[in-house]
């Protein structure tokens, strides 16, 4: 059975005793109600947090880009412009929702929902701590890549259903781009699965806790991370990061919404909250991409020296470490957008099929050979 957020609470005797007394006093088993309540609370926390992350991501984009271009960002709505994303949300909510006359209305309405469902669904397996993951599926990596592919379907349908040549071109670009770059991203992730010996994110992060078990003080330090395991994982991290940028339609791979060519891209004909769903999905997907990179390559939620233990304080520290690493990666994603120029379509496909895919396949084979030759040991274990 997979570990869930409920499993964490059931390891405490006080919780078991409380539920037993409640069941006895009420005359029926309250454990199913407790399970449902915990899952609902966890889902509400995740959804509320993600909505805040998506909105704050638009503010961070503006602030960081303004800083890089030596100009002011939002500074009127709220202190230092911190309420700008709330003003944007109110504006989108009050905007008129227009559907083009000749659009395929069913697909037009479904497309932004698919994008939102795709990104929210991934958080069923994203582990914020060893106790706070909605579920730790034993096929968590495959589930994440499978459910996140709904975003590509939503992007394509949004362009196709709008009955606009600009939107259609953006949708086709998005579909080809996302499908193509899934290959090097998946191959890079499989090399980590090979090293960890499992598809569960809990297994992968646990394998990065302390490679030198004889030294208890080394728990969670950077040399345990898979990015430094062997030469192939170092290259694999950069391939994963580049491919993930392309899958998230981020610059320099933002061809599906190249405003200088396609007006606005696949969501040209959208307005109001449906347009907001596309934007929200994009900024939450960046968080998903960064969180996945942190879990696979950068040690996940492991706290240095295991400070705080496994109690509530430890769980909060683990969540803080995971979110802190993820936001650091988030900053890099925005930094890259305002540093590199956009690629052409042919350059985009050339980079994927001629370079990243062969290198990622070579890396996967290289990781397998490394495990065979060195019995799965990392640089650190070989030296010490």
N, C-alpha and C positions, 0 to 999 in steps of 0.2 A: 504493500500500500504506500502511496506517495505521501511525503510529509506535507502538511498544510499549516496555515496559520493557527488552526484549531489544535493541531498536535502539540504546538509549543505550550499552550495553556494546560493541556492534559498531563504534562510532565510534573506539574506541581501538585503535591498532595492536598494543599489547602483548597484548590479548585475542585478536586474530586470529592473532598469531604463536603464542601458547600453544596455541590450539585446533588450529592446523596441525601443530605438533610432536606434540601428543597423538594426533592422527589418524594421523600417520605412524608413531609408535611402537607404537600399538595395532593398526594394520592396518585400521581402519574409520573412517568419518566420525563424529566425536563431536559435531558441531555440533547435530544434532537432540536429543541427550541434554542438551547444555548449555542449549538453548532450553527444554526441558521443565523442567529443574531450576530455571532462573531464574523461570519462570512459577509453578511450585509454591511456591518460596520467597517470591515476592511475594504470592501468595494467602494463604499461611500468616501472613505478617507483617500483612496487611490484616485477616484474620479475627481473629487474636489481638489486634490493636490495637482493633478494633471491639468485641470482647467486653469489653475493659477499659474502653472509652469508655462502652458501655452500662451497665456496672455502676457506674462512677464517676459517671455522670450521675444515678443515683438518690441517691448520696451528696451530689453538688452541689446537687440539688433540696432536700434536707433542710437542708443547711448554709446555703444562701442564704436559704431561706424562714425559717429560724430567726433569721438575722441581721436580716431585715426585720421580724420580729415581736418582736424584742428578747427572745429566749429561747434556751436551749441547744439545739443540734442533737445528733446522735449524738456521744457523748463517752466511751463505755465500752469499745467493742470496738476494741482497738488504740490507738495514740497519737492523741489528738484524734478518735477515732472513725473513723480512716481505713480500718479493716478491716470496717466495717459492711456494705459491699456484698458482701464475701466471706461474711460470716455469713448474709446474705440468700440468697446462692446455695446455700450448704449447706442452709439450711432448705428452700428450694424443691426441691432435689434429693432430700431425704429425705421430703418430704410424700407422702401417699398420692395416687395418680393415680386419680381417680374419674370415670367416664363415666356420665352420666344414662341410665337404663334406656330411655327412649323417644327418645333422641337418634339422629340419623342418624350412625352411628359413623364411616363413611368421611369424610364432610364435616367432622365434628367433629375428626377427627385431622388432616385436611389443612389446615384453616384457619390454625392458628398457623405451620405450615410455609410457607404462602404468604406470610405477613407477613415471616418471616425471609428467605426467598429474595428477596422484593421489595427489601428494604433492602440486603442483601448484594450483590445483582446490580448495584446502582447504582455500586458502587465499582470496577467494571470501567473506568469512564470518568472518575471523579473524579481530577483531577490534583493530586498533592501537590507535584510539582516538574516541570520540563520533562523530567526523565529518569525520574521515578518515577510513571508512570501505567500501569496494567496494559495498557491500549490506548487510543490517542487516535483514536477512531472519527471518520470524517468526517461522521457523523450523530449525534454524541455527545449533543447536547441532546435529540433525539427519542428516542434509546435510553433516556436517563435517565428521561424522563417516561413512556415506555412500560413499562419494567420496574418502576418504582415504583408503577404503578397496581395491581400485584398486591396491595399492602397493602390497598387498598380492597376488593378481592375477598375477602381473608382476613378482614377485619373483618365484612363482610356474612355470609359463610358461618359465621363463629364464632357470630354471633347467630342465624342461621337454623337451623343444625344442632343447637343446644342444646335445642330444643323448649321454650323458656321465653318467656313474653310479655315479660319485662323484657329478656332478651337480644335478642329479635327487634326490639323497638323501638330498642334501641341499634344493632343492625346496620343497620336501615333508615335511621336518622339518619346513621350513618357513611357508608353508600353514597351517599345523596343529597348529603351535605356534600362528600365528596371529589370526586364527579363534577362538582358545581357549581363548586367553587373551582378545579378544574383549568383552567377557561376563562380567567379573568383572569391566573392564574399563567403559563400558556402564552403568552398574548398579550404579557405583559410581557417574557418571555424572548425572544420573536420580535423585539421591537424592538431588543434587544441583538444578536441574530443579524443583523439588517438592518445595524446599524452596523459589526459586525466583518466581515461578508462571508463567513460560514461557520458551520456547525453544530458544528464541532470545538471542544472546550474549549481545545485548544492555540492555535487561531486566535484565539479570543475573548480569552484572556489575553495572547497576544502583541500584540494590537491595543491593549492597555492598558499597554504597557511604556514607551514614550516617544513622545508625540505630537509634541513639538518635537525632531525628529531633529538639528537643528543644535546643540542643547545636550546633549552626551553626559552631563553631570552630572545631568540631570533624570530618569534612568531609574527607574521604579518608584515615583515620588512620587505622592501622592494626587491631584494635579490631572490625572493621566493616566487615572484610573479612569472607567469609563463612567457612574457615578452622577452625575458632574459634567460629562458631555459636553454636555448641552443641557437645557432645562427639562423636557422630556418624560421623560427618563431619571430625573430626581430623583423625580418622581411615580411613575414605573414601579417604582422600587425599593421604595417603601412599599406599593404594591399587591402586588408580588411577596411581600414579607415578610408582609403580612396574610393573603394567600391561602395561603401556605405554612404559617402557623400553623394555619389551618383544615384543610388537608390532613393535617397531622400530628396532628390532634385535640387541639391544645393550647389551654389557656384563653387568652382567654375563649370559645373555640370547642370546648370539650370536652364537647359534648352527647352523643356516643355512649357516654360513661361517666359521665354525670351521676349521681353516687352519691346525691344527695338525691332523685332521681326514679326511677332505674332500678336500685337496689341497688348494682350495680357496672357495669352496662352490658352490652356485647356479650360480655364474658368472665365474666359472673356465674357460669356453671356450670363454669368451668375451675378446675383446681387443679394444684399441683405444677409440674413443668417446663413444661407446656403454657401455664399462666398466665404463667410466667416468660418464655416466648418472646414473648408479646404485649407484656409490659412492656419486654423487651430491644429488640424491634423499634421500639417508640415512641421510646426514648431514642437509638437509633442513627439513626432517621429524622430526629430533630432535628439531629443532626450532619450528615446528608446535606443537609437543607434549608439549614442555615447555610453549609455548604461550597459549595453551588450558588450561593447569593447572593453569597458572596465571589468565586467564579470569574466570575460574570456582571457584577457591579456594582462590586466593591471591589478590583480589580486582581489577584486570585488570588495566585499564589506569587511575583510580581515583588518582588525585593529592592531596596530603595532604593540607588541609585548602583551597582547590579550588584556588590555586595560578594561576594567569594568566587568570582566567575566561573562557569564551567560544570563545574568539577571536582567531586570528592566533597564538599569543603567547601561549595561553592556549592549543591549539591543539598540538603545538610543545612540550610543557611540558608533556602533556598526552602521546604522542608518546614516549618521552624519558623515562617516568616512565614505560610504558609497555615494551619497548625494554630492559630497564635496568633489570627489574625483570626477563624477559625471558632469558637474557644472564647469570644472576646469576644461574638460574636453569640449563642452558646449562653447566655451569662449574661443577655443581654437577653431571650431567650425565657423563661427562668425568672423574670426580673424582672417581665415582663408578666403572667405567671400570677398572681403574688401582688399585683398592683396593680389589675387590672380585674375587675369582676364578670362572671359568665357571661351570655351573651346568651340570649334565648328563640329557639326554632326559627324563628318567623316573622321575627324580627329578623335572624337569621343569613342566611336566604334573601333577605330584602330588601336587605341589605348587598351580597350577591353580585350579584344580577340587576339591581337598580335603580341601583347605584352603581359597584361595582368593574368589572363587565364593560363597561359603556359607556365608562367613563373609560379602561380599558386599551385598548379598541379605538380610542378617540380618540388615545391616546398612540402607538399603532402607526402610525396615519396621520400624526400629527404628526412622528414620527421620519422617515418617508419624505419628507414635505414639507421638513423641515429639511435632509436630505441633498441633495435636489434644489436647494434655494435656495442653500445654502452649500457645496456640493460635498463634503459629508460632514465638514466641519471642526467641531471642538468650540469651546466658548467660548474655551478657551486659545489655540487656533490662530488664531481670529479676532482676538483682542486682540494677539497677538504675531507 
